Amino acid sequence: MRSRTIAAAVFSMGLAGTSQAADINEQGANELRSVLTHSLSRDLARSDFVTVKPAGDKYEITYDLAKFFDKINSSVFSVTGFKPLSLFAQPVDQGRWHLTGDNGLDIAVHSPTSDIGYSIGSSSLDGVFDPTIEMMRSMNIKSNGVKFSSVGSGPRSGRKIDATIDSASFAHTVTDSKEAGKVDLQLQTRLQRLNEQFTLRPHGDPVTFTADSVDTTVSATSLPEKELRALFRFFVQHVKAKQLSESGSEKFAQLVHRALPGFGSLNKTMALTNAMVATDKGKVGVKHIDYSFKMDGLTKASNVNFELRADHFTPDADLVPAAYAPFLPESLDVQLGMSDINFSGLIDTALEAVAKRATPVSGEVIKRTMFPSGYGTLEFPKISATSGVYDIEVSGKLKGSTKAHSDYSLQATILVRDFDKTVAAVQAAAKTDPRLNNVSFGLLAAKGFAKTDADGRMRWDVTLDEARTLTVNGQVMKKP
């Protein structure tokens, strides 16, 4: 699907300069080809990797991507196996173009660290391009028989990945944003019957991951489409350059800054059904997994939030000792967030390193740049787990210094329902594993400091300051 996206993106850039014609003819085909290649470097434009010809009431555009990659292949990587891909462009209402295409794919990518194979049995594209915004207003891609393989070489020798997907679908829509000159983007993908097997080290045992379905949605608001398109054109024109010149680095920095903050908001959700991980030790299944990611634009004070929820874990019986089986969670919910992250400063630091051809930026510099106040705060609005013998929820925040030997402080609230049932379960398990007696004793001691909320849950409000003073429900438990 990646090659189809490349072709559609390059095609979309070109169509922006075309004018609708009443007739489909050779002159229109030549004009269309000129526009399709005007944003490319001179050697790419002359490579004949794009051809256009009339086809009834449409234009047939053929992308010979083998010629494209012949121009950009280097000692770093090479791509082989491309067959020509065809798209059809038909003028429709409002000055827009209807794009269609049906192709397969079977390519190989070689680099010093890996050899990659990627194939698609069949893939269809259907979409509408709008020249007024120089973007696809809608696009749908459906693929079947997707296969991927990667074999490590050099320092990654021994790593191996094999993956198959029975079918995959991709849907994309673009609408006008509330802000002038910007657009909102929505993407949806669905993978059915994903099967992946990977080995991480030489002679290591393989790990298999499977899922009946993987559904992903992505939405982004207030995208500066003109500025992002200019960045894309710069990339295409300099894709073969091993190193940017001084003027090229300055131009790249200007384009990046014009595009910032990149978007107003970004949201991503992912849902997996009947996921399973299998190793030589056994299998662990999860009936449903939900993941979400949210963030503001790339500003001086951005917010980032994550959430992961998993339900109904089903490990093989011999993976979990019988004494611990009751404590396997039925559901797990983790919510995390960070605020006031200086992504804009981080981008400036990276651009400066590129311009000066400096060594990679150190981790300490990255931390200081991202958190100029000297502190970062990890918030956890909710971390909860439930099973037949416990129901626990934790919320709070952890604040830490960005210094090498960092100080930190903690504020947290712990809520537990049916606490006595949990203690009884631990005591029963201790008959098999005596080490749990210490856990039982600790729980009983903690009960003495608990408060009871109106809903019957037991509560512990915990604080730990930078001087290492621990307080539980107002009582000082430990001083340095």
ROVEXGU-383752 format. One record per residue (C-alpha): residue in three letters; x, y, z. Coordinates in steps of 0.001 Angstrom, whole numbers, padded with zeros to 6 digits. Last residue first. Layout:
("ala"; (X; Y; Z))
...
This chain:
("pro"; (014704; 010861; 055821))
("lys"; (011182; 010764; 057284))
("lys"; (008715; 007904; 057035))
("met"; (005070; 007267; 057742))
("val"; (003795; 010784; 058363))
("gln"; (000041; 010545; 058833))
("gly"; (-002194; 012763; 056692))
("asn"; (-003888; 009924; 054846))
("val"; (-000490; 008384; 054099))
("thr"; (002621; 010610; 054210))
("leu"; (006100; 009673; 053028))
("thr"; (008952; 012169; 053488))
("arg"; (011600; 011520; 050825))
("ala"; (012903; 015116; 050861))
("glu"; (011515; 015461; 047308))
("asp"; (008024; 014803; 048671))
("leu"; (006103; 011529; 048817))
("thr"; (002355; 011819; 049161))
("val"; (-000280; 009107; 049550))
("asp"; (-004049; 009404; 049924))
("trp"; (-005288; 005897; 050865))
("arg"; (-008947; 005075; 050361))
("met"; (-011148; 002052; 051055))
("arg"; (-014220; 001757; 048861))
("gly"; (-017651; 001701; 050471))
("asp"; (-019310; 004212; 048134))
("ala"; (-019193; 006911; 050840))
("asp"; (-015444; 006544; 051121))
("thr"; (-013679; 004587; 053869))
("lys"; (-010300; 005713; 055169))
("ala"; (-007276; 003454; 055378))
("phe"; (-004371; 003564; 057832))
("gly"; (-005172; 000298; 059637))
("lys"; (-005885; -001411; 056328))
("ala"; (-002246; -000875; 055343))
("ala"; (-001138; -003194; 058162))
("leu"; (-003542; -005904; 056995))
("leu"; (-002228; -005558; 053450))
("gly"; (001389; -005799; 054613))
("phe"; (000695; -008971; 056610))
("ser"; (-000977; -010594; 053612))
("val"; (001956; -009676; 051396))
("asn"; (004385; -011152; 053938))
("asn"; (002309; -014348; 053992))
("leu"; (002610; -014453; 050212))
("arg"; (006070; -016030; 050528))
("pro"; (004343; -019105; 051946))
("asp"; (003250; -020180; 048425))
("thr"; (000636; -022928; 048578))
("lys"; (-001004; -021915; 051862))
("ala"; (-000155; -018333; 050898))
("ala"; (-002756; -018531; 048090))
("ala"; (-005539; -018764; 050698))
("gln"; (-004100; -015800; 052614))
("val"; (-003905; -013757; 049410))
("ala"; (-007523; -014588; 048561))
("ala"; (-008672; -013646; 052074))
("val"; (-006856; -010305; 051832))
("thr"; (-008525; -009571; 048486))
("lys"; (-011969; -010441; 049826))
("asp"; (-011341; -008147; 052812))
("phe"; (-010542; -005279; 050428))
("asp"; (-013868; -005555; 048614))
("arg"; (-013229; -002249; 046739))
("val"; (-009877; -000507; 046725))
("leu"; (-009040; 003148; 046040))
("ile"; (-005456; 004438; 045989))
("thr"; (-004849; 008186; 045652))
("ala"; (-001465; 009447; 044551))
("gln"; (000899; 012395; 044895))
("leu"; (004548; 011739; 044165))
("ser"; (007743; 013762; 044223))
("tyr"; (010987; 013379; 042330))
("asp"; (014619; 014348; 042543))
("ser"; (016840; 013627; 039614))
("his"; (020453; 012555; 039597))
("ala"; (021098; 013440; 035937))
("lys"; (018849; 016494; 036095))
("thr"; (015464; 016471; 034353))
("ser"; (013662; 016649; 037707))
("gly"; (010617; 014496; 038383))
("lys"; (006951; 014975; 039165))
("leu"; (004701; 011935; 039511))
("lys"; (000941; 012445; 039374))
("gly"; (-002227; 010948; 040810))
("ser"; (-004696; 008110; 040326))
("val"; (-004866; 004473; 041422))
("glu"; (-007823; 002091; 041135))
("ile"; (-008177; -001395; 042604))
("asp"; (-010872; -004078; 042364))
("tyr"; (-009782; -007446; 043746))
("val"; (-010759; -011119; 044063))
("gly"; (-012797; -011860; 040905))
("ser"; (-010567; -009594; 038871))
("thr"; (-010146; -005854; 038385))
("ala"; (-007323; -003493; 037471))
("ser"; (-007166; 000294; 037431))
("ile"; (-004767; 003071; 036519))
("lys"; (-006599; 006364; 036226))
("pro"; (-005707; 010038; 035951))
("phe"; (-002025; 009116; 035729))
("glu"; (-000052; 012334; 035319))
("leu"; (003643; 012341; 034500))
("thr"; (005197; 015705; 035315))
("gly"; (008488; 016938; 033924))
("tyr"; (010781; 019329; 035728))
("gly"; (013673; 021588; 034773))
("ser"; (011358; 024395; 033672))
("pro"; (012712; 023961; 030128))
("phe"; (011088; 020496; 029831))
("met"; (011518; 019356; 026211))
("thr"; (014805; 021206; 025839))
("arg"; (016301; 019958; 029091))
("lys"; (015266; 016382; 028292))
("ile"; (016651; 016533; 024737))
("val"; (019924; 018040; 025945))
("glu"; (020317; 015219; 028484))
("gly"; (019544; 012583; 025842))
("ser"; (022322; 013869; 023634))
("val"; (021722; 015421; 020212))
("pro"; (023313; 013367; 017439))
("thr"; (026657; 014759; 016244))
("ala"; (026550; 018103; 014486))
("arg"; (026116; 018780; 010800))
("lys"; (025725; 022446; 011793))
("ala"; (022465; 022800; 009854))
("val"; (021259; 019353; 010913))
("ala"; (022053; 020040; 014584))
("glu"; (020262; 023380; 014369))
("leu"; (017219; 021684; 012855))
("ala"; (017161; 019155; 015725))
("thr"; (017391; 021889; 018374))
("asp"; (014645; 023910; 016685))
("ile"; (012435; 020793; 016565))
("leu"; (012997; 020213; 020294))
("gly"; (012122; 023829; 020999))
("ser"; (008795; 023427; 019205))
("phe"; (008142; 020163; 021033))
("asn"; (008336; 021936; 024408))
("ile"; (006206; 019598; 026520))
("asp"; (003875; 021499; 028848))
("ser"; (001752; 018488; 029797))
("met"; (002179; 014736; 030173))
("gly"; (-000565; 012112; 030340))
("leu"; (-001251; 008529; 031311))
("gln"; (-004392; 006375; 031478))
("val"; (-004094; 002618; 032116))
("asp"; (-007127; 000300; 032261))
("leu"; (-006861; -003443; 032912))
("ser"; (-009716; -005934; 032885))
("glu"; (-010193; -009522; 034011))
("pro"; (-006886; -009351; 035829))
("leu"; (-005049; -012562; 036811))
("phe"; (-005162; -012603; 040607))
("pro"; (-007271; -015771; 040854))
("ala"; (-004554; -017674; 038887))
("tyr"; (-001795; -016917; 041408))
("ala"; (-002040; -020064; 043535))
("ala"; (-002559; -022192; 040417))
("pro"; (000753; -021084; 038948))
("val"; (000292; -019113; 035709))
("leu"; (001769; -020353; 032423))
("asp"; (000518; -023923; 032892))
("ala"; (-003112; -023010; 032234))
("asp"; (-002417; -021214; 028951))
("pro"; (-003167; -017528; 029322))
("thr"; (-006636; -016066; 028725))
("phe"; (-006852; -012333; 029542))
("his"; (-010363; -010904; 029402))
("asp"; (-010200; -007162; 028750))
("ala"; (-007460; -004692; 027852))
("arg"; (-007528; -000902; 028065))
("leu"; (-004732; 001462; 027109))
("glu"; (-004920; 005243; 027310))
("phe"; (-002376; 007869; 026324))
("asn"; (-002298; 011679; 026624))
("val"; (000114; 014320; 025316))
("asn"; (-000099; 018065; 025980))
("ser"; (001983; 020680; 024187))
("ala"; (003615; 023754; 025715))
("lys"; (006162; 025220; 023289))
("thr"; (004100; 023987; 020344))
("leu"; (003927; 020935; 018087))
("gly"; (000134; 020698; 017964))
("asp"; (-001856; 019167; 020775))
("met"; (-001844; 015458; 021573))
("lys"; (-004070; 012432; 021869))
("phe"; (-003350; 008697; 021809))
("ser"; (-005824; 005858; 022260))
("tyr"; (-005525; 002090; 022681))
("asp"; (-008255; -000517; 023041))
("ile"; (-007522; -004240; 023442))
("his"; (-010157; -006991; 023330))
("lys"; (-010238; -010729; 023912))
("val"; (-006672; -011006; 025138))
("gly"; (-004780; -014264; 024627))
("val"; (-001592; -015570; 026204))
("lys"; (000119; -018635; 024716))
("gly"; (002850; -021030; 025879))
("lys"; (006518; -021209; 026878))
("asp"; (007806; -021577; 023291))
("thr"; (006087; -018274; 022613))
("ala"; (002569; -017294; 021556))
("val"; (000970; -013833; 021766))
("met"; (-002759; -013586; 021051))
("ala"; (-005220; -010858; 020063))
("asn"; (-008904; -011733; 019872))
("thr"; (-009987; -008257; 018814))
("leu"; (-007714; -005243; 018470))
("ala"; (-008875; -001616; 018662))
("met"; (-006718; 001408; 017845))
("thr"; (-007422; 005082; 018419))
("lys"; (-005462; 008125; 017238))
("asn"; (-006125; 011789; 017862))
("leu"; (-004072; 014766; 016720))
("ser"; (-004896; 018376; 017513))
("gly"; (-004226; 021775; 015988))
("phe"; (-001761; 020574; 013375))
("gly"; (001759; 021216; 012145))
("pro"; (002562; 023785; 014863))
("leu"; (004411; 024642; 012700))
("ala"; (004344; 024518; 008882))
("arg"; (006163; 027818; 008406))
("his"; (008844; 026666; 010835))
("val"; (009445; 023482; 008843))
("leu"; (009668; 025351; 005535))
("gln"; (012174; 027842; 006958))
("ala"; (014302; 025044; 008417))
("phe"; (014365; 023269; 005043))
("lys"; (015405; 026472; 003272))
("glu"; (018226; 027034; 005752))
("ser"; (019397; 023447; 005369))
("gly"; (019315; 023795; 001577))
("ser"; (021314; 027030; 001761))
("glu"; (023976; 025284; 003833))
("ser"; (023905; 022262; 001538))
("leu"; (021872; 019230; 002487))
("gln"; (023593; 015865; 002895))
("lys"; (023138; 012511; 001200))
("ala"; (020914; 014110; -001440))
("lys"; (018768; 011573; -003276))
("val"; (015470; 012642; -001701))
("his"; (016193; 016313; -002337))
("gln"; (013412; 017124; -004825))
("val"; (010972; 014719; -003206))
("phe"; (011683; 016116; 000275))
("phe"; (011291; 019715; -000852))
("arg"; (007994; 018819; -002504))
("phe"; (006750; 017243; 000717))
("leu"; (007737; 020319; 002724))
("ala"; (005869; 022558; 000268))
("arg"; (002825; 020292; 000638))
("leu"; (002981; 020710; 004403))
("glu"; (003012; 024497; 004009))
("lys"; (000081; 024497; 001601))
("glu"; (-001936; 022026; 003701))
("pro"; (-001604; 023793; 007022))
("leu"; (-003450; 021033; 008965))
("ser"; (-006058; 022498; 011296))
("thr"; (-007346; 019225; 012748))
("ala"; (-005982; 015686; 012686))
("ser"; (-007985; 012478; 012973))
("val"; (-006680; 008918; 013031))
("thr"; (-008716; 005734; 013275))
("thr"; (-007312; 002216; 013554))
("asp"; (-009053; -001166; 013516))
("val"; (-007026; -004365; 013975))
("ser"; (-008896; -007627; 013407))
("asp"; (-008677; -011345; 014190))
("ala"; (-005323; -010807; 015851))
("thr"; (-002105; -012817; 015849))
("phe"; (001361; -012427; 017366))
("thr"; (003962; -015187; 017184))
("val"; (007320; -015212; 018969))
("pro"; (010170; -017267; 017521))
("asp"; (012797; -018964; 019674))
("gly"; (016244; -017479; 019370))
("his"; (018956; -019028; 017185))
("pro"; (020253; -015537; 016441))
("arg"; (018216; -012819; 018191))
("leu"; (014842; -011085; 017876))
("thr"; (012737; -013687; 016084))
("phe"; (009382; -012611; 014702))
("gln"; (006086; -014132; 013645))
("glu"; (003128; -012040; 012574))
("asn"; (-000429; -013079; 011679))
("leu"; (-003124; -010473; 011054))
("arg"; (-006563; -011831; 010269))
("gln"; (-008281; -008656; 009122))
("leu"; (-006654; -005229; 009021))
("arg"; (-008859; -002144; 009090))
("thr"; (-007774; 001427; 008468))
("gln"; (-009554; 004731; 008986))
("leu"; (-008193; 008212; 008343))
("gln"; (-009743; 011640; 008999))
("leu"; (-008090; 014938; 008055))
("asp"; (-009079; 018521; 008819))
("val"; (-007994; 021352; 006526))
("lys"; (-006296; 024726; 006744))
("gly"; (-006267; 027847; 004598))
("ala"; (-008848; 029625; 006730))
("glu"; (-009331; 028115; 010168))
("lys"; (-012650; 026308; 010692))
("ser"; (-011126; 023449; 008738))
("asp"; (-012216; 022360; 005272))
("thr"; (-012713; 018606; 004958))
("val"; (-010362; 015774; 003992))
("thr"; (-011344; 012101; 003922))
("his"; (-009267; 008901; 003934))
("ala"; (-010280; 005246; 003981))
("phe"; (-007889; 002280; 004084))
("ser"; (-008759; -001408; 003890))
("ala"; (-006686; -004523; 004520))
("ser"; (-007289; -008204; 003820))
("asp"; (-005740; -011561; 004712))
("ile"; (-002752; -009979; 006417))
("thr"; (000558; -011859; 006576))
("ala"; (003745; -011263; 008555))
("asp"; (007253; -012714; 008690))
("ile"; (009959; -011034; 010749))
("lys"; (013567; -012090; 011309))
("arg"; (016384; -010789; 013450))
("gly"; (019435; -013030; 013432))
("ser"; (021785; -010493; 011914))
("arg"; (020990; -007022; 013128))
("pro"; (024621; -005885; 013249))
("gly"; (025076; -007017; 009617))
("ser"; (021932; -008567; 008236))
("gly"; (018363; -008815; 009453))
("val"; (015659; -010649; 007541))
("ser"; (012366; -008882; 006945))
("ser"; (009159; -010291; 005515))
("phe"; (005788; -008823; 004609))
("lys"; (002746; -010333; 002929))
("val"; (-000627; -008781; 002033))
("gly"; (-003112; -011111; 000323))
("asn"; (-005897; -008621; -000240))
("ser"; (-006031; -004842; -000539))
("lys"; (-008741; -002173; -000457))
("ile"; (-007892; 001503; -000857))
("asn"; (-010418; 004300; -000448))
("met"; (-009628; 007967; -001033))
("ser"; (-011529; 011158; -000367))
("arg"; (-010858; 014865; -000734))
("met"; (-007429; 014020; -002122))
("met"; (-005266; 017108; -001916))
("glu"; (-004252; 020144; -003972))
("ile"; (-006628; 022362; -001954))
("thr"; (-008400; 023879; -004963))
("pro"; (-007257; 020952; -007151))
("asp"; (-009668; 018547; -005363))
("phe"; (-008910; 014856; -005933))
("val"; (-011606; 012189; -005603))
("gly"; (-010894; 008562; -004718))
("asp"; (-010953; 004887; -005644))
("leu"; (-007968; 002554; -005278))
("ser"; (-007870; -001224; -005655))
("ser"; (-005224; -003669; -004430))
("ser"; (-004468; -007264; -005329))
("gly"; (-002000; -009919; -004158))
("ile"; (000065; -007438; -002190))
("ser"; (003792; -008031; -001630))
("tyr"; (006608; -006778; 000584))
("gly"; (010077; -008303; 001011))
("ile"; (012751; -006731; 003166))
("asp"; (016483; -007428; 003419))
("ser"; (018104; -005873; 006469))
("thr"; (020937; -003862; 008050))
("pro"; (023074; -002790; 005071))
("ser"; (019908; -002146; 003028))
("his"; (017936; -004181; 000494))
("val"; (014264; -003682; -000372))
("ala"; (012311; -006285; -002358))
("ile"; (009033; -005741; -004195))
("asp"; (005852; -007607; -005124))
("leu"; (002784; -005459; -005784))
("gly"; (-000625; -005812; -007345))
("asn"; (-002726; -003198; -009087))
("asp"; (-006210; -001823; -009609))
("gly"; (-006764; 001923; -010126))
("thr"; (-009276; 004726; -009851))
("leu"; (-009108; 008506; -009553))
("his"; (-012027; 010920; -009991))
("trp"; (-010814; 014454; -010631))
("arg"; (-012294; 017720; -009392))
("gly"; (-013212; 020924; -011232))
("gln"; (-016536; 021199; -009432))
("asp"; (-017954; 018133; -011232))
("val"; (-015860; 015293; -012644))
("pro"; (-012762; 014933; -014865))
("gln"; (-011511; 011318; -015063))
("ala"; (-008063; 010171; -013936))
("phe"; (-007040; 006508; -014220))
("leu"; (-004157; 005058; -012230))
("ser"; (-001682; 002406; -013328))
("leu"; (001300; 000871; -011546))
("pro"; (004318; -000385; -013507))
("lys"; (006043; -003394; -011919))
("phe"; (008437; -002899; -009039))
("gly"; (010731; -005824; -008239))
("thr"; (013714; -003915; -006868))
("val"; (014415; -001318; -004178))
("ser"; (017909; -000301; -003073))
("phe"; (019268; 001091; 000183))
("val"; (022173; 002963; 001760))
("ser"; (024603; 002420; -001121))
("ser"; (022148; 004355; -003248))
("asn"; (018813; 004006; -005004))
("ile"; (017257; 007386; -005872))
("lys"; (017311; 007275; -009674))
("asp"; (016753; 003537; -010016))
("phe"; (013948; 004027; -007511))
("phe"; (011983; 006161; -009951))
("lys"; (012751; 003879; -012895))
("ala"; (011393; 000899; -010957))
("leu"; (008442; 003106; -010015))
("asp"; (007092; 002906; -013550))
("tyr"; (004031; 005003; -012791))
("thr"; (001387; 004811; -015497))
("ile"; (-001306; 007479; -015801))
("glu"; (-004314; 006573; -017921))
("tyr"; (-006416; 009614; -018760))
("lys"; (-010150; 009132; -018839))
("asp"; (-013148; 009338; -021202))
("gly"; (-011673; 006719; -023531))
("ala"; (-008095; 006051; -022434))
("pro"; (-005880; 009029; -023314))
("lys"; (-002185; 008602; -022446))
("val"; (000110; 009596; -019597))
("thr"; (003598; 008337; -018705))
("val"; (005503; 008750; -015447))
("phe"; (008846; 006981; -014788))
("asp"; (010119; 008675; -017910))
("ser"; (013444; 009517; -016248))
("arg"; (013404; 013134; -017354))
("ala"; (011359; 014342; -014374))
("leu"; (013571; 012317; -012028))
("asp"; (016739; 013840; -013469))
("arg"; (015319; 017356; -013200))
("ser"; (014136; 017058; -009602))
("leu"; (010412; 016684; -009176))
("ser"; (007736; 019358; -008695))
("his"; (007033; 019742; -012420))
("thr"; (006574; 015997; -012971))
("leu"; (002786; 015664; -012795))
("val"; (002339; 019019; -014542))
("ser"; (004331; 017928; -017557))
("arg"; (002455; 014606; -017669))
("leu"; (-000879; 016423; -017641))
("glu"; (000144; 018697; -020478))
("asn"; (001213; 015708; -022569))
("ala"; (-002070; 013903; -021854))
("gly"; (-004090; 017021; -022661))
("gln"; (-002329; 017277; -026004))
("glu"; (-002955; 013596; -026645))
("asn"; (-006703; 013909; -026097))
("ile"; (-009525; 013727; -023546))
("asp"; (-012025; 016384; -024555))
("ala"; (-013868; 018988; -022509))
("ala"; (-010716; 019937; -020684))
("gln"; (-010386; 020723; -017005))
("ser"; (-007284; 022646; -016124))
("thr"; (-004180; 021131; -014617))
("gly"; (-001936; 022790; -012026))
("ala"; (-003245; 021021; -008968))
("leu"; (-003135; 017715; -010817))
("gly"; (000604; 017496; -010279))
("met"; (000589; 017442; -006524))
("ser"; (-002137; 014789; -006521))
("phe"; (-000129; 012507; -008805))
("val"; (002861; 012622; -006484))
("ala"; (000616; 011777; -003531))
("ala"; (-001290; 009038; -005378))
("ala"; (001928; 007362; -006511))
("ile"; (003494; 007498; -003083))
("thr"; (000291; 006154; -001494))
("arg"; (000157; 003294; -003967))
("ser"; (003774; 002489; -003158))
("arg"; (002949; 002346; 000551))
("met"; (000000; 000000; 000000))
